[in-house]
């Protein structure tokens, strides 16, 4: 736990609400400050593009991005050979190598555009579902650009807006006390936003979450799909009534199955819309009113590839590779997200000339179950700012015993182990036994997949979700 987190944890709850709101005013400026409305207008205007206009626009943006990569980004200058640099300057994306996560994880600064000194410089960490989190580094304008995209192509499609009161499930540790008696949220007055704690959600706490939605007149929900699904199950089981003002649920991070969608729409009495994105912001897809998942070409160039780098035919499942067009400060070219997907060959009745994803196959992860009934899947906060951990995996052996396997780097010691133990207990409660085990490598599955969260509990008492790349905190 950092000093600021430790200070926050010592404050009374009413003061924590004040701190969250004060910080919220800063984040309101970060998200919606100068340039935001300009991006809103640009995304709105581009929705009228036809296929040819999209192709021309993308190619122009790509050539500018690849020129920056060749001339101003140390990693690409060092790794690409003469032929690859020539291909980049010619705009021939297909002739460039695929980018793995490990180089970015090891040296995120090597991907920064030289000569830029943005202030403030924003750093967001990935969810770590394929290892330890990756630091993504943004300029203010890039962040505002990405929020404008979500407003135009996601929130507005669902009939809501970031200007409306919303609730968010994310990885934020909004309630530091694992044994808290409530409240299990903090309120950001600047954005009329209720930050819900995913780490305290249990059958006996569900009514307090619903009460918070009523108290703050929440109009829409966004964030972790699995947390909203679990809350929805408790709502139906206990006959709780969420506010009638709810207009939409926009989910992130985990794939929404038909069962999850049916349960959430029955509980919240509004429509569920799914987002598919990544903290790295190299692609963005959102659901229209017909339930089809459209890729935004102005967010990035998305490829779905077979083994050997051959583009898949529509309907054929392949690896998702993306080249982001928003973030030019830390450009990611042909970035391997770790997901599988397929293009939909059928046009969408909404008539938007945007590509449609037919299927997304993310990473299957198990849900961890606490002895008091709390359930959660995201544990990337365990490994953020852990400089001596190369990879980490959370394994639930029993209701009261968690084993954390780490692949250490030089310098890993007892202080690191104790920090991991403290973070786990902060999420699962002080009663849980946490064993930190150092290993030379973390085994992959027979198909080569990395599972960041594994439950060894009997299947009757465990849940599985399909994680996607996004871990949104907005």
HELIX and SHEET records of a PDB file:
HELIX    1   1 UNK A    3  UNK A   10  1                                   8    
HELIX    2   2 UNK A   13  UNK A   32  1                                  20    
HELIX    3   3 UNK A   36  UNK A   46  1                                  11    
HELIX    4   4 UNK A   51  UNK A   72  1                                  22    
HELIX    5   5 UNK A   74  UNK A   79  1                                   6    
HELIX    6   6 UNK A   82  UNK A   89  1                                   8    
HELIX    7   7 UNK A   93  UNK A   95  5                                   3    
HELIX    8   8 UNK A  101  UNK A  106  1                                   6    
HELIX    9   9 UNK A  108  UNK A  111  5                                   4    
HELIX   10  10 UNK A  140  UNK A  150  1                                  11    
HELIX   11  11 UNK A  151  UNK A  155  3                                   5    
HELIX   12  12 UNK A  206  UNK A  215  1                                  10    
HELIX   13  13 UNK A  225  UNK A  238  1                                  14    
HELIX   14  14 UNK A  258  UNK A  268  1                                  11    
HELIX   15  15 UNK A  380  UNK A  382  5                                   3    
HELIX   16  16 UNK A  414  UNK A  428  1                                  15    
HELIX   17  17 UNK A  459  UNK A  461  5                                   3    
SHEET    1   A 2 UNK A 122  UNK A 125  0                                        
SHEET    2   A 2 UNK A 135  UNK A 138 -1                                        
SHEET    1   B12 UNK A 185  UNK A 188  0                                        
SHEET    2   B12 UNK A 193  UNK A 197 -1                                        
SHEET    3   B12 UNK A 166  UNK A 170  1                                        
SHEET    4   B12 UNK A 220  UNK A 224  1                                        
SHEET    5   B12 UNK A 248  UNK A 252  1                                        
SHEET    6   B12 UNK A 271  UNK A 277  1                                        
SHEET    7   B12 UNK A 284  UNK A 287 -1                                        
SHEET    8   B12 UNK A 293  UNK A 295 -1                                        
SHEET    9   B12 UNK A 356  UNK A 361 -1                                        
SHEET   10   B12 UNK A 335  UNK A 343 -1                                        
SHEET   11   B12 UNK A 318  UNK A 324 -1                                        
SHEET   12   B12 UNK A 300  UNK A 305 -1                                        
SHEET    1   C 3 UNK A 375  UNK A 376  0                                        
SHEET    2   C 3 UNK A 363  UNK A 369 -1                                        
SHEET    3   C 3 UNK A 463  UNK A 467 -1                                        
SHEET    1   D 4 UNK A 433  UNK A 438  0                                        
SHEET    2   D 4 UNK A 401  UNK A 408  1                                        
SHEET    3   D 4 UNK A 389  UNK A 398 -1                                        
SHEET    4   D 4 UNK A 453  UNK A 455  1                                        
END                                                                             
